[in-house]
């Protein structure tokens, strides 16, 4: 006999996510993923100047801000055939690379590590042994016995007070927690260090974009002017500081994040066989080095893997109406006019939130009806997993040297076969491995930018087509990128100088969506099947696999009248990406 268990809300994510799982004989046999927040950003931007849309869609999320702004300006530039200067492309790449470092480190330590690390258990650790382990795996300077002893004392004060603060509500003592006390202490110490470090790397966005978390972008380039001698622009001092921050970030990744990741993974090799899905992976590609319209120049290649077949990479066409479509058969939206089981390409998509059928609250999801506010995207009718694992697999299968080097190193270090990548462990490891690669690339982008400036190239924007009177009466564009959480794309339709339609299909839409008309599960639901659950009252195993995707289910929009009086609240779900 099976029992349905509910985890609602999933914590340590962005947004509201509910997971229901059918457990039989200690193993998950079925699962359902439901977002319980409604989205609406796409409706808000209709009728607006397309050059301003990036500032609105950037507010889709308080975490994934840069990626939505960048994808939006790329969509408009694509529609209007605008080519940006090389320096603007480099600055965008640098900002994106800094985001990757920040996002992946924060995810590992502050969102995901506590699924594997027992904070309370670190009180049993020998600080001297922790120091020995730390120095054996890294040259990071903060590794003395006294340092780890001080961290242990800080945690003991939390525990003795009965107020664990940021470490409250963990599954401490769970039978699936396998780390020795010394590794737990090492990870907790670096959890606290990462809290301090992440405040530094975001300064890259404030220097180039004016602020964080919502830095400025510009259709046609970037709004930051290069002026080496001026205090008001990108002068020599600020540029040098960017270079320093990027190299410090790379050091933190290589000397703290990666050693910890491999040390922890070594105790959870069995998770290399848990969390396997349907085997379809998709990337759009990113980090252009010769313009957004030249995908062959992208550092991260685009493509699709089907059925775990690494020998065949299939291209993606964002413009083909037969490839990417969204369905709403199990989503809390009105059905398309074509029928319940019909799909639409995003250029023709709708975000109709007038659905009046059953919605929360509920005891259990009625999965025979609509059961989520997330739409269901498909590529040629097939579900796709997007994210770091997809990028690493496609980079590895494409023979990109940087990806081959880090993957082969990790597989040898952990003594696991390549098939272990198709798992929760592989998904978590892939996030760290690609951070090594992207941290190096980001420093390369910065060095190239500095060489351009030294050679007298100060161009940062192309305003040739900024006048709407020069635009065609109707234009369509698509902006896409690899956000930290996976493949992200925005489609725009421009008519008479205004935004006529706008659709976002974001990473967590691909991964977290409900079943399609053929009953095919998306990534969250699929990867939970077969997962053992030791204690249904503490379903840590569900949390581990769901967190390995780094869910981002989004933010809220508040409505006020013209006098500033609160009227009502519309919770805006956009299962975004970064």
Number of C-alpha atoms within 10 A of each C-alpha: 6 14 14 15 17 20 17 14 14 18 15 16 20 21 24 21 23 17 23 19 23 18 22 16 11 16 18 23 19 20 21 24 27 24 28 24 23 22 24 18 22 21 16 12 22 18 17 15 15 25 20 18 24 26 21 17 25 25 21 28 27 17 21 25 24 31 27 31 27 26 25 34 26 31 26 29 24 20 21 21 16 18 21 21 19 22 24 24 24 25 23 24 22 27 25 25 25 26 24 22 26 22 22 24 27 19 19 24 23 19 19 23 23 22 23 23 26 26 23 22 18 26 21 13 19 16 25 17 16 26 22 14 16 27 15 10 15 15 13 14 9 16 20 16 16 13 15 25 19 13 19 23 12 13 19 16 12 16 17 9 9 10 11 17 10 9 17 13 8 17 19 18 12 16 10 16 19 16 20 17 22 24 24 26 30 25 28 26 22 18 20 13 15 20 14 11 18 16 10 14 22 20 20 28 24 16 19 25 22 16 14 18 19 20 19 21 25 23 27 25 25 22 16 20 16 19 14 17 11 11 11 11 16 18 15 16 12 16 20 13 14 22 17 15 19 23 17 15 22 23 15 18 22 20 17 23 25 21 19 23 19 17 19 20 20 15 15 17 16 14 20 21 17 22 27 25 24 19 19 19 25 28 31 25 26 23 26 22 17 15 17 21 13 10 18 16 16 18 18 25 25 26 21 25 23 18 10 15 13 14 10 14 19 12 14 17 14 21 15 10 15 14 16 21 23 23 27 30 24 25 23 26 23 18 19 17 7 9 11 14 14 16 26 20 21 25 21 16 18 20 18 15 14 9 12 9 10 13 16 11 8 8 7 12 21 11 14 7 14 20 25 29 27 30 26 27 30 21 19 11 18 17 26 25 28 29 29 30 29 27 30 28 26 28 25 20 17 19 12 15 12 19 24 16 14 19 22 13 13 17 17 12 12 15 12 15 11 15 13 20 23 22 23 27 23 27 25 26 24 24 28 23 25 24 26 20 18 23 22 15 18 26 22 14 21 21 14 15 22 19 12 15 16 11 9 9 15 18 17 22 21 17 14 10 16 14 9 15 10 11 17 13 12 15 19 21 22 25 23 27 24 27 30 29 26 29 30 29 25 28 28 28 24 25 17 15 21 18 23 21 22 31 22 28 24 26 30 29 30 30 29 32 31 33 28 25 17 9 8 15 26 27 30 28 25 24 26 28 21 19 21 19 19 15 13 17 10 14 18 21 23 26 18 21 25 24 24 28 28 29 28 28 30 28 23 21 16 11 13 11 9 7 6 8 9 11 9 11 11 14 18 22 26 31 33 33 31 28
